[in-house]
């Protein structure tokens, strides 16, 4: 094939990849500008330009040339996206959001930034989302920390306080939480939150989160 006949095929491949990855027209144009220059457009790009854009989708994990991948939402793997996801999951465990799914998180981020996926957030936009989620966590009684283990310990305390506020517990102090942990299947010999590994802290957060949501659902049914 000559370059002139290569280009339409490459253009079709690029647009097909964008459809499968659920990339909006705005994000598609942003990718083209980032990869090929500010004035790049689908009408002037070469086959090589389109190939570079497709390669960028692959590199970010948004698209693979397999029918099984079509329509799925890939997860961004950069540190800022990981932080965003951790905060969203914490809010889920606190009963503040109803879905932990990537699609729900992406919808929240899109309302703030207009971007369809975390992969397309700029550093400034990602920080905006992070700060918004932190503020939300604070309103729910949870203060996220840089130290992962400390943050997870504080999440358990916030969940315990939430259960007390919902009327599911009579005692909201640390000793009561420690006693619950010692009788749970997570670590029968644990006598304090600070003794749990990060994996055990995650397990405890999931259990308490299930409890919180169950109590919330029961209250909604009564109202």
N, C-alpha and C positions, 0 to 999 in steps of 0.2 A: 504493500500500500504506500501511496505517497503521503506526505505530511498533511495535504489538504483533505484527503479522505480519512486520515487517522483522527483528525480533530473532531468531526461530528460523533464518531464512535466514542471517543474519550469524553466528550461532553455528555452523551447519554449515560455513560457509566457513572460519571460524577453525580448527575441529577438522580439516578437510580439509587446510588449509595446514600444520598441525602434523604431520599424518601424512606428508605429502609431504616435509617438511623433516626428518623423523625426530626431532622434538622429543619428549622423554619427557613423561609427565604431570607429573612434578616440575618440569621446566623450564617447561612450559606454565603451571603455576600461578605460578611465579616471575615469568614475564613479565606475567601478569595483575596480580599484586600490584605490580610495578614501574610498570606503565602506568596502572593504575586504582585503586591503593590497596591497603593491606595486607589488607583484608577482602574484596577482590574475589573473586567466584566465578562460574563459568559460569552458575549458576542465577539470579544477580541482575544480571549485566552487561547493558547496553543494546546495541542495534545499533551505536551510535557507539563504545562501548567495544571491541566485537569488531573493528570496523574499524581502530581505533587499534593494536590488537595485531597485526593482519595487516600494517598499514603498517610496524610495527616489524620484523617478519620480513623484509619487502622491503628496508627501509633497511639492515639488517645483511647483506644478500646471501644470506640463508638460503633464500629462496623467491621464485620468480617464477611468475606464472600461466601456465605453459606445460608441457604434458606432457613435453617434452624435459628439463625440469628435475627431474621427479619422481624421487626416489630418489638423487639425487646429493648429495655432501657439499660444501657451499660452504666457502671458506676465509676465516677471520677476517682482517681487514686492519689491525687496530690495532697499535701498536708492540710491546706486550707479546706478542701472538700471533706477530708477525714474529720476535721474539727467540726464542720457544719453537721455532718452526719451524726457524730457523737452527741452533739447538743440536741439534735432532733430526737434521737433515741432516748435521751434523758427525759425530754418532755413527754414522750410516749409513755415511759415508765412512771411518770408523775400523773398520767391521765389527762394531760393538757392537750394532746393531739390524739386523734383516733386511729391513725394509721402510721406504722413505722416504715412503710414502703418508700422506695426511691422515687416513685411517681408522685407521691404526696409531698415529699420534700422538694422535688423539682417544681411542683406547682406553687409552693410557698415562695421559693426563690424567684420564680418567674414573676410573681405579683410585685416583687420588690425591684427586679432588675430588667424584666422584659426578655430575659434569656430562657431558652427552653431546657437547658441542662447545666449542671454545675461545671461541666467541662468548658463551657463558653464564658464563664464569669471572668472578668478582669480581676486583678488583685484588689483593686479598690472596691469592686462590687462584692467580692467574696468577703471582705472585711465588714462591709455593711450588713451582710446577711449574718455573719458571726455575731456582731454586736447586737443585732436585733434579737437573735436567739438567746444570747446571754441575758439581755434585759428581760426577756420572757421567762427564762429560768429563775431569775431573781424574784419575779412576781409570784412564782410558784414555790418560793422558799428555798431554792437551791442556788448556791453560789459556786459556779464552775471555777476550777483552779488549773494552773499549768501542770502541776504534778498529777499524773493520771490516777494513781492509787488514792491520793488524798481526795481528788474530785469524786471518785467512785464511792468513797466512804461517806462523803457529804451528801451524795445522792441518796444513799440508804437512809440517812438521818432525815432528809427532806421527805422521802416516801413515808417514813414512820410517822412524821408529824402530820402528813396529809391524811393518813389513815385515822389518826386521832381526831383530826378536824372533821372527818366524815362520820365520826361516831363509831368506827369499827374497833377502836382500842380505848381502854380506860386509862392507860398510863402511856405517856409520850416520851419519857426520859430515856437516856442512853442505856441505862441498866436493863430496861424492858426490851429494847432492841437486842442487846447482847444475849439476854435470856432466850429470846426467840431464835437467834442464830444457833445457840447451843442445843436447841431441841429440833432444829431443822435437819434435813438430810444433806445439806450443803457441807457442813463440817461439824459433826457431833461433839468434837472435843474443843471447839472454838469457844472462848469465853469473852471475846471482844471483837468489834468490827475491825480494829487495827491488826488483828491476827490473820485476816483473810488474804489470800492471794488475789491478784487482779481477776483471774478467771472465776474464783469463788465470789468475788464482789459482783461480777457480771451476772452470775447465777442468782445471787440474792436479789439483785435489782429486777431481774425478770420475774422472780416469784412475787416480790412485793408489788411490782407493776401489775401483774395479773390480779392480785388481791385488790389493788386500788380500782382497777377498771370494773371488777365484779361488783364492788360496793357502789361505784358510780352508776352502773347500769341498774342495780336494784333500786337506788334512789330515784332514778329517772322513771322507772316503771310505777313507782308509788305516787309520783307527782302528776 
